[in-house]
């Protein structure tokens, strides 16, 4: 498979290493200094592009990739609120292809499934209130994390007594609060707590490194090369549905 990389930071370099190890070819690498390469023959030759950048440039990268006729896998967050409907429509009606996930970690995939199942169980026990916390490195620009928002949406779908998430600890009975901490070089730590007067039940995912994210992104790219439309982890892993 021919892969183009958009963003050549820590994730981009680790994706490159694993992709080559899995027998793929890196045909183009685009970073802030060579944006003109979106129009290159090398970029257009890619079966799929993998994009990990930041909220300020992700949307523009999507449009440039779509204009080049290249399928895209992206883990960038923070763009969905402003451009989500437009990008989804371009994929569902406009013939473009994007595989997007707030988190590609295989551990987070399992954690997400557990989160939804636990919310279904806890829906029967109104004496428990639910809260969430997430911690990431100081370089992460968006808060709450895209992963935390995805986890929160999984809870809201299955816990009838909550109707929205909020970004602080102070909340009313129908709100799910998300506490965000930015410190050091923390890769990613997400904890969901159900607390009553009697006890606390919690589940946590603590990423030790980026290995799980990198493998998940490559599995998504291999899947995307053979599929079309607006894709996500529930397409790659049907047990999430």
N, C-alpha and C positions, 0 to 999 in steps of 0.2 A: 504494500500500500504506500502511495506517495502522500506525505504529510507536509503541510506548511505550518510553521509555528508563528503565532502572533503574540508578542511579549516574550522576552528572553531574560527574565529574572530567574529566581530560584526554581520556580515550577517549570518554566520553559526549558531550562538546562536539564532538569531531572527527567522531564518527558522525553527530551531528545535522547538521552542516554538509554532509557528503557526501550524506546521505540526502535532504536538501532539494534538493541539486544534481541528484540522480538522479530527482527528481519525486515523492518520497514525502512523506507528511504525518506530522509528529510530533504525536500526539494527547495525550500525557501524559508528564511527566518526574517521576520519583520519586527523591528523595534522602533523607537521614537526617531532614530536617525535615518531610516530608509523607507519612509512612508510611500514613496513613489513605487516601491516594489509590489504594492497591491495591484498595479497595472502590468506587471511583468508576465512574460510567458511562463516562467518558472512557477509563479504563484498560481496561475490559471491551470497549470498541469496537475495540481494537487487533487487527490481524491477527497481529501478532507483537510480543513484547517483546524488547529486547536488554539484557542484564545484564552489566556489568563492575563488580564491587565487590571484596570481599575474603573470605578463608576464613571469617571469623567470622559473616558475615551471609548468605552466598550460599544456604545451604540454606533458611533462612527465606524468602528472596526467591522461591525455587523453589516452595515450598509455597503462598505467597500468590498467585503467578501462576497456578499450577495451579487453585487454588480459584476464581479469577476466570474460568477457562475460556479462558485466553490461552496461545497457543503461545510458547515461549521459546527464545532463543539466548543462550548464556552462555559467557564466556571466563574466569570466575572459577575459580581453582584452590585446592587445599588442603582441599577438602571430601570428596573422593572416598573416601578410606580409611574414614571413619566412616559416610557416608551413600550411597555409590555404589550398593550393591546395592538399597537401598530406592528410590532415584530411578529406576534402570533398570527395576525392576519396575513402578513407577507408569506408565512409558511403554510398556513391552512388554505389560502386562496390564491396566493401569488406564485406558487411553485418553488419557493425557497426552502432550504432545510437548515434547521438549527436544533442541535441537541443541547439543552441547557439544564444545568443542575446547580443548586446553591452549594452543593458539596459532593464531590465524586468519591469520597472515601468509602470503601466497601464496608468498613465498620459502621459508618454513619447510615448506610443503607439498612443494615440490620437494626441499628438503634432506632431508626425512623419507624420500622415495622413494629418494634416493641413499644414505641411511644404511642402509636395509634391503638394497639391492642390494649395497653394499660389504660388509656383514656376511655375506651369502651367499657372496661371493667369498672373503673372508678366513677363512671356515669351513674352507677347504682348506689354510690355512697356519698351523698351530699355533705356529710360532715367533714370531708376532706377538701381543703382549698389547694389550688395548684399554682406554683410559681416556677419561673425559669431563670437561670443565670448562664451567661456565656462570657468566656475570657479569651482574648486573642492578643497577639503581638501589637506593639505600639504603632506599627506601620499600617495597620488595617484602617481604612478610611470610613467605612460604613458601620453604623451601629443602630439597632442590633444587627448581628451578622445575618447574612442570607440564610444560613443553616438554621439559626434560631427562629427566623420568621417561618421557614418551611415546617419546622417542628411545631411551632405555635399553631399553624394552620391545620396540622394533623390533629392537634388536641381539640381545636374549635369544631372540627368536623364530627367529633365523636363524644364531646362532653357538652351536653345540652345547657348546662348552667353558665357557660361562658360564651360571650358573643363577640369579643374583640380582644386583641392584645394591645398593651400599652408599654411605653418605654421607661417606666419608673416603678418604684416599689409601692408607692401609695396608689391604692386602687379600690374600686368598689367590688361588690360580690360578683358582678358579671364580667369583670375584666381580668385578663391574664397578664400579669406584669413580667417584663423581661429586663433583668439587670445586666448591663454591659460593662465589662472591665477591660481596659487596654493596658497591658504591662509586659515588660521584657520582650522575650521572643517566643511567647507561648504560641504553639502551632494551632491549637483549637481545643477548648474545653467547654462542654455543654452539659448542664445538669437540670433535670426536671424533678421537682419535689411536690409530693402530695402530703399535706400536713393536717392533722386533726389535733384535738386536745389530748388524745391518747398516745399518738405516735407519728412518725414520719416515714414515708416510703419514697425512695429516690432512685433514679437511674442516671448514669453518667457515661458520657463518651469522652475519653481523653486521648487525643492524638499524640503519639510519641514522636512522630516525624511525618514527612510528606509521602512516604512510600505508598500508603493506601490510596491517597488522592491521585497519584501518578498512574498507578495501575488502573484505577477506575476510569480515569480520563482516556486512557488508551483502549480499554474495553469499549467505552462509549464511541470512540472514533472508529473502531473496527465495525461496530454495529451501524453507525451512521453512514459509512461508506456503502452499505447495502440497503439503506432505508431512506425514506423521504418524509418531509413535513416537520411539524413541531414536536420534538421528541424529548423524553425525559427518563429518569431512572426507573419509573414504573413500566416503561416500554422495555428497557433492558432487563429488569428484574420483575417479572409479573407478580411475584408474591407481595409486592408493595401495593397492588391495586385493591 
